[in-house]
């Protein structure tokens, strides 16, 4: 048990050290990108640094499999060079037993990442997008879902408009039960528009069966509405931009994703992309375990056998290959080519079985 704790503690410290290195590098690289994108003299260096720090957690979270495989390589290469693995084997412990403690640490790291780091990444990425949008366009547009339907906001030179829809089709091109309230640029509400349906066309919304009320401060829409069969309401929104306003699934906490998926489906949208992402996140700890097993299979042998650099390179390349296959399965799942559960869980389970095969072959021939 003492050896297990020793290996686990050593692996954890190496993992934290590599995380720190990647954090510093990510901050420096992303800061250069933010300095290139924004005028630091107009917004201030503090704002640039804030945007950089908001974006860094997402980058580190995406690099988690690479960090785990590098930490495993560093652990076993150091143990082999110091002959500690020789002593452990001489004491009667096999290589598979020795890799058990780093694997369990990787599992705990994965569980903590999904349960704690994922909500932090979601919050910081949303805040980054909000602040970036404010700096680029001073407000732009927004979208949210609730039990009451879909809410959108669009801005322009003439003012703002708040749009409410009861439902939409799966590709966000036709909205039903539309209500639009327009606001003058420097004053209150200007008009209220209701329509049975709204279809997104180039340059605006095509409203059908339209009722329009003129509004002013202190005056409700008590009069008879102006009725028209078809009205084109100007807008810069497109179906793609509306779908983007839901944010990538990574911008939603894994704890909130189930309810958000239910709201998407109730509103008429396809939630397959978000469902795949949820299952991929739940399977993340297994994939991190696979990264430990893959790296250990090639780096547990003593350095006197030589070819350590080639073994490290092979383990990293296999790790990248498994990560690519996992991303490819995610794309197939999002497009409906394979079932959701197969897309999310098959790659990490297959990676673990493949890594165990490598490990058994390297240890027992």
C-alpha positions in Angstrom: 0.0 0.0 0.0 2.9 2.3 0.7 4.2 1.9 -2.8 0.8 2.6 -4.2 0.6 5.9 -2.3 4.1 6.8 -3.3 3.4 6.3 -7.0 0.1 8.1 -6.7 1.6 11.1 -4.9 4.5 11.3 -7.4 2.1 11.1 -10.4 -0.1 13.8 -8.9 2.8 16.2 -8.3 4.1 15.7 -11.8 0.6 16.2 -13.2 0.2 19.5 -11.3 3.6 20.6 -12.5 2.8 20.0 -16.1 -0.6 21.7 -15.6 1.3 24.8 -14.3 3.6 24.8 -17.3 0.8 24.5 -19.8 -1.2 27.2 -17.9 1.7 29.7 -18.2 2.3 28.9 -21.9 -1.5 29.1 -22.7 -1.7 32.5 -21.0 1.3 33.9 -22.9 0.1 32.6 -26.3 -3.5 33.7 -25.8 -2.5 37.1 -24.5 -0.6 37.7 -27.8 -3.8 36.7 -29.7 -5.9 39.1 -27.6 -3.3 41.9 -28.1 -3.5 41.3 -31.8 -7.3 41.3 -31.8 -8.0 44.4 -29.6 -6.5 47.8 -29.3 -4.9 47.7 -25.9 -4.7 51.5 -25.8 -8.4 51.9 -26.0 -9.6 49.1 -23.8 -6.7 48.8 -21.4 -4.2 46.0 -20.6 -6.3 44.9 -17.6 -9.2 44.1 -19.9 -6.9 42.1 -22.2 -5.5 40.2 -19.3 -9.0 39.5 -18.0 -10.1 38.1 -21.4 -7.0 35.9 -21.5 -7.6 34.5 -18.0 -11.3 33.8 -18.9 -10.2 31.8 -21.9 -7.4 29.8 -20.3 -9.5 27.3 -18.3 -11.2 26.1 -21.5 -7.8 25.6 -23.2 -6.4 23.6 -20.2 -9.5 21.5 -20.0 -9.2 20.6 -23.7 -5.5 19.6 -23.1 -6.3 17.4 -20.2 -5.7 14.0 -22.0 -2.3 15.3 -23.3 -1.3 16.5 -19.8 -2.2 13.1 -18.3 -0.2 11.1 -20.9 2.8 13.4 -20.5 2.6 13.1 -16.7 2.5 9.3 -17.0 5.5 9.3 -19.3 7.5 11.6 -17.0 6.5 9.4 -14.0 7.7 6.0 -15.4 10.7 7.4 -17.2 11.9 8.9 -13.9 11.1 5.7 -12.0 13.0 3.6 -14.6 16.1 5.9 -14.6 16.3 5.8 -10.8 15.9 2.0 -10.9 12.8 2.3 -8.6 10.8 0.1 -11.0 13.6 -2.5 -10.8 13.2 -2.6 -7.0 9.5 -2.8 -7.2 9.6 -5.7 -9.6 12.2 -7.4 -7.5 9.8 -7.1 -4.5 7.3 -9.2 -6.5 5.0 -6.5 -7.9 4.1 -6.8 -11.6 4.0 -3.8 -13.9 0.2 -4.0 -14.1 -0.1 -3.7 -10.3 2.4 -0.7 -10.4 0.3 1.2 -12.9 -2.9 0.7 -10.8 -2.3 3.8 -8.5 -1.6 6.3 -11.4 -4.7 5.0 -13.1 -6.8 5.5 -10.1 -5.4 9.1 -9.7 -6.3 9.7 -13.4 -9.8 8.5 -12.7 -10.2 10.9 -9.8 -8.7 13.7 -11.8 -11.3 12.9 -14.5 -14.2 12.9 -12.0 -13.1 16.1 -10.5 -12.6 17.7 -13.9 -16.1 16.8 -15.0 -17.8 17.7 -11.7 -15.9 20.8 -10.8 -13.7 22.1 -13.6 -16.4 21.7 -16.2 -18.8 24.2 -14.6 -15.9 26.7 -14.2 -15.0 26.3 -17.8 -18.6 26.8 -18.9 -18.9 30.0 -16.8 -15.6 31.5 -17.9 -16.2 30.7 -21.6 -19.7 32.3 -21.5 -18.2 35.4 -19.7 -15.5 35.5 -22.3 -18.0 35.4 -25.2 -20.1 38.1 -23.5 -17.2 40.5 -23.0 -15.8 39.9 -26.4 -19.2 40.6 -28.0 -19.5 43.8 -26.0 -16.0 45.0 -27.1 -16.7 44.1 -30.8 -20.3 45.4 -31.2 -21.4 47.0 -28.0 -24.2 44.4 -27.4 -25.2 42.7 -30.5 -27.7 39.9 -30.1 -28.5 37.3 -27.5 -30.7 34.2 -27.1 -32.0 32.3 -24.2 -34.5 29.5 -23.5 -37.0 29.3 -20.7 -40.2 27.5 -19.8 -42.1 30.3 -21.6 -40.3 29.8 -24.9 -37.4 31.3 -26.8 -36.2 34.8 -26.2 -33.9 36.7 -28.6 -32.5 40.2 -28.6 -31.0 41.9 -31.7 -29.5 45.4 -31.9 -28.9 47.9 -34.7 -28.4 51.5 -35.5 -32.1 52.2 -34.9 -32.3 50.6 -31.5 -33.0 47.2 -29.9 -35.7 44.6 -30.5 -36.7 41.8 -28.1 -38.2 38.8 -29.8 -40.2 36.0 -28.1 -41.3 32.8 -29.8 -43.3 29.9 -28.5 -41.6 27.2 -30.7 -39.3 26.8 -33.6 -38.4 24.0 -36.1 -35.3 21.9 -35.7 -33.0 24.1 -37.8 -34.1 27.4 -36.4 -35.5 28.9 -39.6 -39.2 29.1 -38.8 -40.6 30.4 -35.5 -44.2 30.2 -34.2 -46.2 32.6 -32.0 -43.9 35.5 -32.4 -44.0 38.7 -30.4 -41.5 41.5 -31.1 -41.1 44.7 -29.0 -38.9 47.3 -30.6 -37.1 50.0 -28.6 -35.9 53.4 -29.8 -32.2 53.9 -29.5 -32.3 56.4 -26.6 -35.8 55.9 -25.2 -38.4 53.3 -24.3 -40.6 50.9 -26.4 -41.7 52.0 -29.8 -43.8 49.2 -31.3 -45.2 45.8 -30.5 -45.6 43.3 -33.2 -47.4 39.9 -33.1 -47.4 37.3 -35.8 -48.4 33.7 -36.2 -45.1 32.6 -37.8 -41.8 34.2 -38.7 -39.4 32.8 -41.3 -35.8 33.8 -41.5 -34.9 35.2 -44.9 -31.8 37.1 -46.1 -31.8 40.4 -44.3 -34.7 39.9 -42.0 -37.8 38.0 -40.7 -40.8 37.3 -42.9 -43.8 37.6 -40.6 -47.2 36.3 -41.5 -50.6 37.4 -40.2 -49.1 40.4 -38.5 -50.7 42.7 -35.8 -48.8 45.9 -34.9 -49.4 48.3 -32.0 -47.7 51.7 -31.7 -46.3 52.3 -28.2 -45.1 55.3 -26.3 -44.1 56.2 -22.8 -47.1 55.8 -20.5 -49.3 54.4 -23.2 -50.3 50.8 -23.6 -51.4 49.1 -26.8 -55.1 49.7 -26.1 -56.1 50.7 -29.6 -56.9 48.5 -32.5 -53.8 46.9 -34.1 -52.7 47.5 -37.7 -53.2 44.2 -39.5 -51.1 43.0 -42.5 -50.7 39.6 -44.1 -46.9 39.7 -44.6 -44.3 42.0 -43.2 -40.5 41.8 -43.5 -38.9 42.9 -40.2 -35.2 43.8 -40.7 -32.6 41.7 -38.9 -29.0 40.7 -39.2 -29.7 37.3 -37.6 -29.3 34.1 -39.5 -30.2 30.5 -38.6 -26.6 29.7 -38.1 -26.1 32.7 -35.8 -29.2 31.8 -33.8 -27.9 28.2 -33.3 -24.6 29.6 -32.3 -26.3 31.7 -29.7 -27.1 28.6 -27.8 -23.4 28.4 -27.4 -21.3 25.3 -27.8 -22.3 22.5 -25.5 -19.0 23.1 -23.6 -20.3 26.5 -22.6 -23.0 24.8 -20.5 -22.3 23.2 -17.2 -22.6 19.4 -17.2 -24.9 19.8 -14.2 -27.3 22.0 -16.2 -27.1 20.1 -19.5 -29.9 17.6 -18.8 -32.5 20.4 -18.1 -31.1 22.4 -21.0 -31.5 19.4 -23.4 -35.1 19.0 -22.2 -35.8 22.7 -22.9 -34.2 22.5 -26.4 -36.4 19.5 -27.2 -39.6 21.2 -25.8 -38.8 24.3 -28.0 -38.5 22.1 -31.1 -34.7 22.2 -31.5 -32.6 19.1 -32.0 -30.6 18.4 -28.9 -28.5 15.6 -30.3 -25.3 17.6 -30.3 -25.7 18.5 -26.6 -26.7 14.9 -25.7 -23.5 13.6 -27.3 -21.4 16.2 -25.5 -23.0 15.2 -22.2 -22.2 11.6 -22.6 -18.7 12.4 -23.9 -18.1 14.4 -20.7 -19.3 11.5 -18.5 -17.0 9.2 -20.3 -14.0 11.5 -19.9 -12.6 9.8 -16.8 -12.4 6.5 -18.6 -10.5 8.1 -21.4 -7.9 9.6 -19.0 -7.4 6.2 -17.5 -6.7 4.9 -21.1 -4.1 7.6 -21.5 -2.3 6.4 -18.4 -2.4 2.8 -19.6 -1.1 3.6 -23.1 1.8 5.7 -21.8 2.8 3.2 -19.1 2.9 0.3 -21.6 5.8 1.9 -23.5 7.7 3.6 -20.7 7.9 1.1 -17.8 10.9 -0.8 -19.1 14.3 0.1 -17.7 16.3 2.7 -19.6 19.2 0.3 -20.1 17.1 -1.4 -22.8 17.4 1.8 -24.8 15.0 3.3 -27.3 13.4 5.4 -24.6 12.8 8.3 -27.0 11.1 6.1 -29.5 8.9 4.6 -26.8 7.9 8.0 -25.7 7.1 9.1 -29.2 5.1 6.0 -29.9 3.0 6.5 -26.7 2.3 10.1 -27.6 1.3 9.3 -31.1 -1.0 6.5 -30.0 -2.6 8.9 -27.5 -3.1 11.5 -30.2 -4.6 8.8 -32.5 -7.0 7.7 -29.8 -8.0 11.3 -29.2 -8.6 11.8 -32.9 -10.8 8.6 -33.1 -12.8 9.9 -30.1 -13.4 13.2 -31.8 -14.3 11.5 -35.0 -16.8 9.3 -33.2 -18.2 12.5 -31.6 -18.8 14.0 -35.1 -20.5 10.8 -36.3 -22.7 10.9 -33.2 -23.7 14.5 -33.7 -24.6 13.9 -37.3 -26.7 10.9 -36.4 -24.5 8.4 -38.2 -24.0 6.2 -35.1 -26.0 6.0 -31.8 -25.2 8.6 -29.1 -24.1 6.0 -26.5 -21.8 4.3 -29.0 -20.2 7.6 -30.0 -19.5 8.6 -26.4 -18.6 5.4 -24.6 -17.1 3.1 -27.3 -13.8 5.1 -27.8 -12.7 5.2 -24.2 -13.7 1.6 -23.5 -11.9 0.4 -26.7 -8.9 2.6 -25.7 -8.7 0.9 -22.3 -8.9 -2.6 -23.8 -6.2 -1.6 -26.4 -3.9 -0.2 -23.7 -4.3 -3.3 -21.6 -3.4 -5.4 -24.6 -0.2 -3.3 -25.1 0.6 -3.5 -21.4 0.2 -7.3 -21.2 2.3 -7.7 -24.3 5.1 -5.5 -23.0 5.1 -7.1 -19.6 4.5 -10.8 -20.3 5.4 -11.0 -24.0 
